[in-house]
Amino acid sequence: MDQSKTPYFQALLDYVEAGVLPFHTPGHVQGVGMDLAFREFIGDNYCSIDLTPMPGIDDLLQPLESIKEAQELAAEAYGADNTFFLVNGSTSGNQCMMMTALNPGDKIAVPRNSHKSMLGGLVMSGAEPVYMPPAVDEELHMDHCVTPDTVARALEEHPDLKAVYLVSPTYYGVCADLASIERMVHAAGKLLLVDEAWGPHFQFHPDLPLSATQARADLCINSTHKMLSAFSQCAMLHQIGDRVPLDRLKAVLKMFLSTSPNLPMVASLDVARKQMATEGETLLTRTIDLANETRARINRIGGLYCFGPELKERPGVFDLDPTKIAVTVKDLGYTGYEASELLRHRYNIQVELADLFNVVALVTIGTTSAAADRLVFAFEELAREDRPLDMYAPSGILDRRLSRGSYRLPGIPPMRMLPRDAFLASTEFVPFRTSAGRICAETISPYPPGIPVISPGEELTQAIVDYLRLEIKAGVRIQGTYDDELKVVRVVKEP
C-alpha cells in the first residue's frame, strides 16, 4: 500500500474545499458559532474539520471508505492483520481486549502492575484475574515486567486460563521477553493480550525493542498520542491471527466507541501513521541519539542515576526503551514528587511522572536539543550542594522513613471477591486508617502511573494502608477513589 497517503485526513479536506453548507452537528458549525476567543486560539482550520460522520466522511463504527483504508494502511505499517482506531485512549483498548477475549468466569493471568484500565475490563467482562507478581527492583523502588518463568508458573498452576495479559513496556520503559512468552502462551493454547500503550514507536526502528505485533500477540494496544504525533486520547488496537473471533471484536468496538468521535483526532491517527511509515526511522534515530546523550549527561551529575542498558541484567528487564529518561533522585534527599515540583516551579519544566524515588522525562520526536539542554541544566542545579532552599525544599521524609525500612512496596493482597462482584456489591464507607481486613470496593491508584495498589474484591492489608498513607504524605495524587484525600474508603458492606 502507498504509506504516503492519508485517506481520512484527505476526506475531511475534500469536504471543506467543497464548500458544503452544513445543517448538521456539531453545533458550532465549523467555528461560526464558537466563542471568538476560543476559536481564535485553536484556529479556523481545526474548526473546519470538526465534523460528524456522514456520506463522504466515513463512520468509525462502520468504516467502508476512507477510515477503512486508513486502518488498513495502519495494519500494514504495524504488521497486524487488522487495526482499529480508538479515540478514548488505550483505556478503551484494554477494555475492548478484555471484553473480546473473555466471558464471565474466565480466568486471565495479569501482572500486578497493570494499568487501572485493565481492571475496568475485568469488571465489565466478569473475568477472574490470576495476578502474576512482577519483578521488584528494591534499589530503584519500582516494578519491572513479569518474567517468562512467572508466566510458565501461572500456566502450570492454572491450566484453565483463557488468556495471558502483559504490560510491556512499563511506564519506565522496561520491556518483557515477548518472544519467549508468546511461544509458551500459544503452545499452551491460550490467548496473548499486550498493553503496549507506551511502545507505539517500537515498530519503526531496529534499535528499539521488539513490538507486540512483531511478537505476534493476538491483541495489543498502542497509545499513539504518548510517543508519536497523534492528538491526546488517540490509540490503536491491533489484531493478529485467527485465535480471536473478529466478529466478537468488531461487536465490542461498536459497543464501546463513541457514535460521535472527534474527527480531527481520527485524522491525527491517519497522519501519525503516515509520518512513522515514511519518516519514522529517521525521526527516531535522532530521538534515540538525543535521549542517549541526555542520559549520559545526567549520569555525570553527582547524586543522580539514570538507568540504561546495564539494567538488562536484572530480573524482569529483557529490553529497554531508550527514549524514557528515568532519573533516581533519592541520593539528593528529594522524593520524586519534590523534584517534580522543583523542576516545574523553579525551572518551568514538567516531567511525565514522579514517584517516591524517581522522575521520568520523555524524549520524543518532538523534543528539541535545546529542550534537552534545559532539562540537564535543571538537574545540574538541583544537585548543587549550595542549592537554595524554598517552599519545595526536601521534607526529610526519605531520611526518616528509609532509616526505619518502611519504603517497601506492599505485597499482593488476598482476593476475596471477583472485581465485578465487589464493584457491584452493597458498600459502606469506613476510615481508611482503620480499614485493614475489609474488602475494598474501589480502585486505589497513585497517578501517574495509574497502577492500582488495591482493587475491588481485595482485602485491605495493614501494609497497604501504611504504604498509601506514606504516599499521600509524600505528595502523590490518588485516582479511583470516592474520597480524593483517602480519609475514608468504600468497602463491601458486611452482613
C-alpha positions, -999 to 999 in steps of 0.1 A, spaced: 0 0 0 11 36 -5 20 47 30 24 83 19 -14 86 16 -36 99 44 -71 89 31 -91 100 60 -74 134 65 -79 140 28 -116 132 30 -120 159 56 -101 184 35 -122 175 5 -154 182 24 -141 216 35 -129 225 0 -163 216 -15 -179 244 5 -208 223 17 -235 242 37 -237 223 70 -270 217 87 -256 190 110 -236 186 142 -215 199 158 -235 230 167 -206 255 163 -209 249 125 -172 249 116 -164 275 142 -191 301 131 -210 298 164 -180 293 186 -168 317 213 -145 340 195 -116 339 219 -115 301 218 -119 300 181 -91 325 175 -68 304 198 -75 269 182 -78 283 147 -103 281 118 -86 251 102 -93 229 132 -128 241 135 -135 234 98 -127 197 101 -145 192 134 -174 175 116 -196 144 121 -197 111 102 -217 114 70 -216 102 34 -181 110 21 -168 112 57 -166 77 69 -181 63 101 -156 50 127 -182 24 139 -190 11 104 -160 20 82 -165 15 45 -144 42 28 -116 64 40 -114 52 76 -114 16 63 -84 25 40 -67 44 68 -70 15 92 -57 -9 65 -27 13 60 -21 13 98 -24 -25 99 2 -29 72 25 -4 89 23 -22 122 24 -57 108 -11 -65 120 -40 -83 103 -65 -57 114 -60 -23 131 -88 -2 147 -86 34 156 -95 44 192 -105 79 204 -107 71 241 -71 61 246 -56 28 254 -81 27 283 -108 17 259 -84 -6 241 -78 -25 273 -115 -28 280 -122 -39 244 -95 -66 246 -109 -80 278 -145 -79 266 -135 -96 233 -113 -124 248 -132 -132 280 -166 -143 292 -179 -141 328 -159 -165 350 -130 -170 325 -95 -168 341 -69 -145 328 -33 -141 341 -24 -104 346 7 -86 360 0 -70 393 15 -37 379 -12 -34 352 -28 0 345 -62 6 362 -80 4 328 -72 -34 328 -92 -36 360 -121 -18 343 -121 -45 317 -122 -72 344 -152 -55 360 -170 -53 326 -162 -88 315 -168 -105 348 -135 -124 343 -114 -137 372 -78 -124 374 -49 -145 383 -23 -120 394 13 -125 384 39 -108 406 62 -85 385 100 -85 392 105 -60 420 136 -37 419 142 -28 455 171 -4 446 151 17 422 118 11 441 99 1 410 82 -29 395 95 -43 362 79 -68 339 68 -104 346 94 -130 336 89 -160 313 93 -182 344 64 -164 362 42 -168 331 51 -205 329 42 -210 365 8 -193 360 1 -216 331 11 -247 351 -8 -238 382 -39 -226 363 -44 -248 333 -79 -234 328 -66 -199 320 -82 -184 289 -56 -158 283 -24 -141 294 -21 -103 296 12 -85 296 23 -49 302 53 -41 280 69 -16 281 62 -3 316 58 34 324 96 34 330 104 19 296 112 -17 307 102 -44 283 93 -81 288 107 -111 268 77 -110 245 90 -136 220 96 -163 247 63 -156 264 44 -157 231 58 -191 223 48 -207 256 14 -190 257 4 -201 223 19 -235 228 -5 -239 257 -34 -228 235 -40 -195 253 -46 -160 240 -19 -134 244 -30 -98 250 -5 -70 254 -8 -35 268 19 -18 246 5 17 253 40 31 258 55 14 227 38 28 196 72 36 181 88 2 185 77 -10 151 95 17 133 132 15 144 156 -15 145 173 -2 177 140 -2 197 126 -33 215 106 -60 197 70 -48 193 39 -67 203 28 -71 167 63 -84 157 59 -109 186 25 -120 171 3 -111 201 -33 -119 194 -44 -84 205 -24 -54 215 -29 -17 220 -7 14 213 -12 49 226 -2 68 195 -5 100 214 21 91 240 53 89 219 41 98 184 23 128 170 -14 119 172 -36 141 194 -41 132 230 -66 104 236 -57 87 204 -47 50 203 -48 19 181 -59 -17 187 -41 -44 166 -53 -79 159 -33 -108 145 -42 -144 136 -74 -163 140 -75 -171 177 -97 -141 185 -131 -141 167 -131 -110 145 -169 -107 147 -168 -105 185 -140 -79 184 -160 -57 160 -192 -61 180 -173 -50 212 -158 -20 194 -192 -8 182 -204 -11 218 -175 9 233 -167 35 208 -185 68 206 -210 74 178 -197 110 177 -160 107 176 -138 138 173 -128 137 137 -96 158 139 -84 131 164 -92 103 139 -74 123 112 -44 127 135 -41 89 138 -41 87 100 -13 113 97 8 99 126 8 65 109 19 81 76 47 100 94 60 69 110 57 47 79 76 72 57 99 91 81 99 70 113 134 56 112 150 90 105 129 108 132 135 80 158 173 78 151 176 115 161 153 109 191 172 79 203 206 97 199 193 127 218 179 105 246 211 86 250 232 117 251 208 133 277 210 101 298 248 102 297 250 138 307 226 133 337 247 103 349 277 126 351 258 147 377 267 137 413 238 123 433 217 113 402 213 80 384 195 74 351 194 37 343 203 24 309 214 -9 292 232 -21 324 197 -28 339 191 -57 314 209 -80 339 181 -76 364 150 -98 367 121 -86 346 142 -64 324 146 -81 290 150 -48 270 147 -11 274 131 18 256 160 44 255 136 73 250 124 71 286 147 91 309 141 77 344 161 97 370 166 84 405 168 115 428 168 98 463 205 104 469 199 142 467 174 137 496 144 145 475 113 125 468 104 123 432 74 144 439 96 172 454 119 170 424 90 173 401 77 204 419 111 220 418 115 213 381 81 229 374 82 259 397 118 268 396 128 258 360 94 257 342 99 221 332 71 195 336 81 158 337 58 129 328 59 110 360 71 113 396 71 86 423 88 84 457 123 79 443 122 89 406 111 113 380 106 103 343 111 126 314 101 116 278 123 123 248 101 120 217 102 130 181 90 165 193 119 170 218 145 195 207 182 197 216 175 230 233 148 214 255 172 186 264 199 211 274 174 229 297 165 196 314 201 187 320 208 222 333 179 220 357 192 187 371 226 202 375 211 230 395 191 205 417 223 187 425 243 217 436 254 215 472 247 252 476 212 249 461 188 275 475 160 265 499 124 273 492 89 260 498 97 230 477 128 220 496 132 184 508 108 175 535 132 149 551 106 122 546 131 100 528 157 101 556 131 94 583 114 66 565 144 49 550 161 45 583 130 26 595 129 4 565 93 13 556 97 20 519 90 -15 507 62 -20 482 33 -39 497 27 -75 485 -3 -87 465 -33 -87 489 -57 -117 492 -85 -116 466 -118 -124 485 -143 -115 457 -142 -111 420 -136 -75 409 -170 -73 393 -189 -87 423 -171 -63 447 -177 -33 425 -214 -40 423 -219 -51 459 -236 -31 487 -210 -9 502 -202 15 530 -175 40 540 -150 34 568 -120 54 579 -91 44 557 -65 43 586 -86 16 603 -98 -3 572 -73 -32 573 -92 -65 570 -121 -51 549 -129 -60 513 -121 -30 491 -149 -19 467 -130 7 447 -97 11 429 -69 30 447 -42 41 422 -13 65 427 -14 86 395 7 86 375 14 58 367 -22 46 374 -12 12 387 -37 0 414 -22 -7 448 -55 -24 456 -85 -33 435 -122 -42 441 -125 -76 458 -92 -75 475 -85 -73 512 -71 -41 526 -40 -51 545 -22 -31 571 9 -29 548 -12 -14 520 -28 11 544 6 22 558 21 24 523 -7 45 508 -7 69 538 30 74 533 25 80 495 -2 106 503 21 123 528 49 124 502 26 142 477 11 116 455 -22 121 438 -47 92 442 -72 82 415 -102 58 415 -115 67 450 -146 85 461 -126 105 486 -97 122 469 -79 126 502 -85 90 511 -97 98 546 -124 72 540 -126 42 517 -155 24 501 -157 -12 512 -181 -41 508 -208 -40 535 -205 -67 560 -237 -89 566 
